[in-house]
Amino acid sequence: MVTRFPHPGRTKTRLIPALGAEGAAQVQRCMTELLVDRLRVICDRASIALEIHFADGSLAQMHDWLGDDLTFKPQGPGHLGARLHRAFWQGFRAGQQPILIIGSDCPDVGEGQITQAVAALQHHDVVLGPAHDGGYYLIGLRQPQPSLFVDISWGQSCVLAETMAIATHHGLSVTLLDVLSDIDRPEDLPLWQAYSGDANNRPQVRL
C-alpha cells in the first residue's frame, strides 16, 4: 500500500480549496487508517505480507501513527511512476511474488478485489483496478515491468489508458478489476461523506 503522512498542506492538495489544509489532511488520515485496518485482516487471512510505502513522514512518525506491527518503507524521490517502480523492484528483489500495490484513496477496495487480483496474476502479467477518474487504484505484477511507469501523464484522466497502451505494445496480458472511485477532488467528497457514515464525523465541505 502507498500513502503519505498527513501533513496539512502536503497531502490531498486538490481537496484544500474545499476543506482547507487541515481538513484535507484529515481525509487522508481517515482513509489510510480505514484501509490499513481492513488490509490487516485481509492479508492475515490470506497469508499475504503487508507493507506500507510512505512519503513525507519519518519512520518514527509512521510507527507512531499506524503501529509497530507493520512494515514501513520510504517511497524515495521521483514522480509517482518512479516510486511505484521502486516499490515493485524492492519487493521482487526480496523474493516476493506476485506483488499488488494499492493506493490509500479508494475506500471501496476490499477483499474481493484483492482476491481477484491475486488469482488473475496466476495467468496474466498485469492486473489493474480502474478508477472512475481514469487512473487506477490497484496495480499488480508477477515480475518487474518498468516500462509501465515511464511516459505516463500522472494525475491525469488518461493514466489507465496510457498504461494499457504500453502493456499492449509490450505484449503483456492484462486483467481489469471492478471500476471504483478515488477520493481526490472536491467533487468526490460526497462519496467520502456517504462512505464515512455519521454526519458528526464527516469532513465539512466549504464550496
N, C-alpha and C positions, 0 to 999 in steps of 0.2 A: 504494500500500500504506500502511496506517496501523499505527503501532506506538507503543510507549512505550520511552523509555530505561530500562534495567533497574535502577533504583534500588531496593535492598531496602526493603521496606515500602511502596512506592508503586506496585507493579505486581503483577498476578496476586494480588491480596489475598485472593481466595477460596481460593487454594491455601495460604495461610500456615498455617492450622491443621494441615495435613498435612505441609508441607515446611519451615516456618519462613520468615522473610522472605528470607534468603539463597537458600534452595532455590527459592522461588517466582520470585525474580528470575532465577535461573539457567535455569529452564524458559523464561521469557520471552526471555532472551538466546539460548538454543539454537534455539527455534522461529523467532525472527526471522532469525537467521543462516541457518538452513536454507532458509527461503522466499526470502530475498534472493538467495542463491546460485542457487536454482532460477529465480527470475524474471529474473535477469540473462541467463541462457541463453535462456529462452523469449522474452523481449522483444527480445533481439538478433536471434534467428532470425526473428521475425515483424515486425521493424522497428516495435516499439511503444516509446514513451517510458516510462521507469520513474521514478517519483518516490516518495520516502518522506516521508509526512506524519507528523511525530513530536510527541509530548507529553513534558513533564518535562525532558528533557535540553536542552543548548545545541547550537547548530550545530556548534561545535568538538568537543563530545563525540560527536555523531553521525558526523562525519567520521572521528574517531579510531577509532570502533567499527567502522563498516561500510565505510569507504573514501572516497577523494576522487573516485572516478569516478561517484558517484551524485548526484542532485539531491535536496536535503532542503528541506522546508518545514515550519515550525511549524504545528501544528493550531490554535492560538489558544484563546481561552476558550470556555466554554459546555459544555452537555451534549453527548453523543455526536451527537445529531441536528444540532445547530448546527455541530459540527466537520465532519461529513460534508457538509452542505450547503455550507459554506465551501470545502472541498476541490473539490467539483464546480464551484462558481461560479468559483473561480480558474482552473480548467482550461478551462472554456468561454470565459471572458473572454480567455484566451490563445489561443483558436482551436483547442483540442484537441477532437476529437470522433470517435468516441464515447469515453466515459471509463468505466473499471472501477475500483472501489475494493475492495481485498481486505484482510481482517484478517490479523493476524500469528499467530493462534492456531489455525489449521486446517492441520496438517501434510500432509494428503492433497490439498490443492488443487494442481493441476498444469496441464500444457499442454492436456489435454483440456477441462477446464472453461473455461480462458481462450479457447481456440479456439472453443468452442461459444458462449460469451458474446459474443464479437466478431461472430460470424456472426448470432446472434439479433438483435442490435441493428441489423442492416440492415433488419429488417422489424417490429420491436417497439419499444415505448417504453422498457421496463424489462426487465432480466434480474436474477434473484435466485438466489443459491446457498443453498438452505435448509440449516440446521444441525439436527442431531438434537435440540438443546435448545430449538428453537422460534424461534431467531434466524436470522441469515443470515451467511455467511462472505464473500459477494461481492454487490455491487450494481453494476449497470451502467446508464448512461443515455446517450441520444443528444442530449438537450437538458435544460436545468435543470428540475427538478421539486421545488421547495421544499416542497410540501405533503406529500411522502413522509417528511419528517423532523420533522413537527410532531405533537404529541399522541400520541407513541409511548411505550410503557412500557419504556424502555431497560433492558436487563439482565433482563427477564422472559421467560417462555416464550411470550408472545403477540406478540413483536415482528414475526415474519413474518406472522402472521395480520392484525395491525393494518395493516401496510404493504400487504398485498394488498387489504384492505378500502378503504383510501384510494385505491389505484390504480384499483380498480373504480369507486369513486364519481366519480373524475375522468375516467373513460373511457379509461384508459391500458391498452394491451396489454402483457401480462407473460409472459415465458418463465421457467420454473424449470429449474435445472440439477440434477445429482445431489445427493442429501442426503448431507452429510458431517458429521464430528464436530469440534466445537471442543474445545479443552483449557482449561477454565475452572474446574472444580470438582474436589475430591478424588476423586470417583467417576470422573472422566475420566482419572486418572493411569495406570491400567493400559493405556489406549490409547496414551498417550505413551511409556510404558516399552516396550511391544511395538514401537512405531514406531522408537524411538531406538536399538534394537539391543543392542550389547554391555552385559551386565549391569553391568560395571565402570563404565560411563558413565551409568547410569540414575540419575535422582533417587531418593533414598531416602525412602520414604513412612513417615511416623510417624502411625499411626492409633490 
